[in-house]
Amino acid sequence: MVARYRQAGARIAIDDFGAGYSQLDRVLALQPDILKLDMRLFQAAARGGPSSDVVKALAQMAEKTGCWIIAEGVETEAELDFALECGSRYVQGFLFAQAEQQFYPSDAFVQPFARLRERYVRHKLAERNRLMRMRLQLAELMNLLQAWAQAQAPISQLPRVEAFPWLLRFYQCDRHGTQLTPNLEWRHNSWQADSSYVGHNWSWRPYFYHLLAEGWEERRLTLSNTYRDATSNQYCLTAGQFFDNGQRLLLIDIDAAGL
């Protein structure tokens, strides 16, 4: 039946996507052109937390399958920002207008949306600028920590890092991803060592493939995508760079909250 609708030129849409687990089966079976996100799930996701990660993952899946996303229930500018973050092609909600008996002119929302879109772009540019400034600081910190590691100095000779408030921890791995040193964390104005992860292998983590692919030959600083740490439940990034003639890898975990 769906194939016949397509042959007649109709587009296939799934409403309230994300409202139930069976939705994934429907997507695989129907291969829709449009997915309309469930309003309650979308609004919860726009407030952050695990729902946000779920909706972003659903949106990425839709994008890979060529679906257009419709975000329903957009009532605030923050919810519009989240819809744009998810790649929504269309949005609907009281942010633009209440429901009316008559249709609005086709260009009624062009200017209001242009203003909101420009504000979103400015916000993303500011976010990008903060990330670029952090990368400059990160390169400085990486040089300091590599110098300490090359000298095989004791922990007491590690530099103070108040200038790098986003630093969570750093550690060293061999070129195959096995952790060689304790996690060293700056807490309560001093360095603390946690040896519980020594010997663990991190080569299965997605960022490690990027390090091997992008950083091995050029020894350049590589930064992962943002991810949620399973232990601390906070958003992080991991930066890494090979040193010691490519035999060791220094990794820095970064708190992504302020970016």
C-alpha positions in Angstrom: 0.0 0.0 0.0 2.8 2.4 0.9 4.5 1.7 -2.4 1.3 2.5 -4.3 1.0 5.8 -2.5 4.6 6.6 -3.5 3.9 5.7 -7.1 1.0 8.2 -7.0 3.4 11.0 -5.8 2.5 11.0 -2.2 5.0 11.5 0.6 4.9 9.1 3.6 5.0 10.6 7.1 5.1 9.1 10.6 3.4 11.1 13.3 4.4 11.2 17.0 7.8 9.6 16.3 9.5 8.6 19.5 6.3 8.0 21.5 6.8 4.2 21.6 9.5 1.6 21.0 7.6 0.1 18.1 8.2 3.3 16.1 11.6 2.0 14.9 9.9 -1.0 13.4 7.6 1.3 11.5 10.5 3.4 10.2 12.3 0.3 8.9 9.1 -1.0 7.3 7.7 2.1 5.8 10.9 4.1 5.0 9.0 7.4 5.5 9.9 10.7 3.9 8.9 12.7 7.0 9.1 12.1 10.7 7.1 14.3 13.1 8.7 14.1 16.5 6.5 13.4 19.5 5.6 16.7 21.2 6.1 15.5 24.8 9.4 13.8 24.0 10.6 16.9 22.1 9.7 19.4 24.8 11.4 17.2 27.5 14.5 16.9 25.3 14.7 20.6 24.8 15.2 21.0 28.5 18.3 18.9 28.4 19.2 15.6 30.1 19.0 12.0 28.6 15.9 12.9 26.5 18.0 15.4 24.6 20.6 12.7 23.7 17.8 10.3 22.6 16.1 12.9 20.3 19.4 14.0 18.8 20.2 10.3 18.1 16.8 9.9 16.4 17.3 13.0 14.4 20.7 11.7 13.2 19.2 8.4 12.2 16.5 10.2 10.3 19.0 12.3 8.5 21.0 9.3 7.4 17.9 7.7 6.0 16.9 10.9 4.1 13.9 11.8 6.3 12.7 15.3 6.9 12.2 16.2 10.6 9.1 18.1 11.8 9.3 19.5 15.4 5.9 19.9 17.0 5.1 22.0 20.1 7.8 24.7 19.7 6.7 27.3 22.2 9.9 29.0 23.3 13.0 30.3 21.6 15.0 27.6 23.5 12.8 24.9 21.9 13.3 26.4 18.5 17.1 26.4 19.1 16.9 22.7 19.9 14.8 22.0 16.9 17.4 23.6 14.7 20.1 21.7 16.5 18.4 18.5 15.5 18.2 19.6 11.9 14.4 20.0 11.8 13.2 21.0 8.3 9.9 22.3 9.6 8.7 23.5 13.0 5.2 24.3 14.4 4.0 25.7 17.7 2.7 28.7 19.6 6.1 30.5 19.3 4.9 31.7 16.0 1.1 31.9 16.3 -1.9 30.4 18.0 -4.2 28.2 16.0 -6.7 30.2 13.8 -9.6 29.3 11.6 -8.1 31.1 8.6 -4.7 30.4 7.0 -2.0 33.0 7.5 -0.4 34.6 4.4 2.4 32.5 3.1 5.0 35.1 4.1 3.6 35.9 7.5 6.4 34.2 9.4 9.4 35.0 7.2 10.6 38.1 9.1 9.9 36.7 12.6 11.7 33.5 11.8 14.6 35.3 10.2 15.2 37.2 13.4 15.1 34.0 15.4 17.4 32.2 13.0 19.9 35.1 13.1 19.9 34.9 16.9 20.5 31.2 16.7 23.4 31.6 14.3 25.0 34.3 16.6 24.7 31.9 19.5 26.4 29.1 17.5 29.2 31.4 16.4 29.8 32.5 20.0 29.9 28.8 21.0 32.4 28.2 18.2 34.6 31.1 19.3 34.6 29.8 22.8 35.7 26.4 21.5 38.5 28.0 19.4 39.8 30.0 22.5 39.7 26.8 24.5 41.7 25.0 21.8 44.5 27.6 22.0 44.5 27.2 25.8 44.5 23.4 25.3 47.6 23.5 23.1 49.4 25.5 25.8 48.3 23.1 28.5 49.4 20.1 26.3 52.9 21.5 25.9 53.2 22.0 29.7 52.1 18.5 30.5 54.2 16.9 27.8 57.3 18.7 29.1 56.5 17.3 32.6 56.0 13.8 31.2 59.1 13.9 29.1 61.2 14.9 32.1 59.7 12.0 34.1 59.2 14.5 37.0 57.3 13.7 40.2 53.7 14.8 40.6 54.8 17.6 43.0 56.4 19.3 40.0 53.3 19.4 37.9 52.2 23.0 37.0 49.2 24.6 38.7 46.3 24.8 36.3 43.9 27.4 37.7 44.0 29.0 34.2 42.4 25.9 32.7 39.1 25.5 34.7 37.7 23.1 32.1 40.4 20.5 32.9 39.0 17.3 34.4 42.0 14.9 34.3 44.9 13.8 32.1 46.7 10.5 31.7 49.0 8.7 29.3 48.5 5.7 27.0 50.8 3.7 24.8 50.2 3.9 21.0 47.8 0.9 21.2 45.5 2.6 23.7 46.6 0.9 27.0 46.7 3.4 29.9 50.2 3.7 31.4 49.7 6.2 34.2 47.1 7.0 36.8 44.4 9.6 36.1 45.8 12.9 37.4 43.1 15.3 38.5 43.3 18.9 39.8 41.1 19.0 42.9 41.1 21.2 46.0 44.1 23.1 44.6 46.3 20.1 44.4 47.0 17.1 42.1 45.3 13.8 43.0 46.2 10.5 41.4 43.7 7.7 40.7 45.3 4.4 39.7 42.1 2.5 39.1 42.3 2.7 35.3 45.9 1.8 34.8 46.1 -1.1 32.3 42.7 -0.4 30.8 42.6 -0.2 27.0 40.7 2.7 25.4 41.3 1.9 21.7 37.6 1.0 21.3 36.5 4.5 22.1 35.4 6.5 19.0 37.8 9.4 19.7 40.8 7.0 19.7 40.2 6.1 16.1 40.3 9.8 15.2 43.5 10.1 17.1 45.1 7.3 15.2 43.8 8.5 11.8 44.5 12.2 12.2 47.2 12.6 14.8 49.6 9.7 14.3 51.5 11.0 11.3 51.4 14.7 12.0 51.5 14.5 15.9 48.8 17.1 15.9 46.3 17.9 18.7 43.0 16.1 18.1 39.7 16.9 19.9 36.8 14.4 20.1 33.2 15.2 19.7 31.2 15.9 22.9 30.0 12.8 24.7 28.3 11.9 28.0 30.7 10.2 30.4 29.1 7.0 31.8 30.8 7.3 35.2 30.2 11.0 36.0 27.2 11.5 33.8 28.6 14.8 32.6 29.3 16.0 29.1 33.0 15.8 28.1 35.5 16.1 25.3 38.8 14.3 25.1 41.9 15.8 23.6 44.9 13.8 22.6 48.3 14.2 21.1 51.2 11.7 20.4 54.6 12.5 21.8 57.8 10.7 22.7 58.4 9.9 19.0 54.9 8.6 18.7 55.3 6.0 21.5 53.0 7.7 24.0 49.7 9.5 23.9 48.7 12.2 26.3 45.0 12.5 26.8 43.1 15.3 28.5 39.5 15.0 29.5 37.6 18.3 29.3 34.4 19.5 31.0 32.1 20.6 28.1 29.6 22.4 30.2 31.0 25.8 29.7 31.5 25.6 25.9 
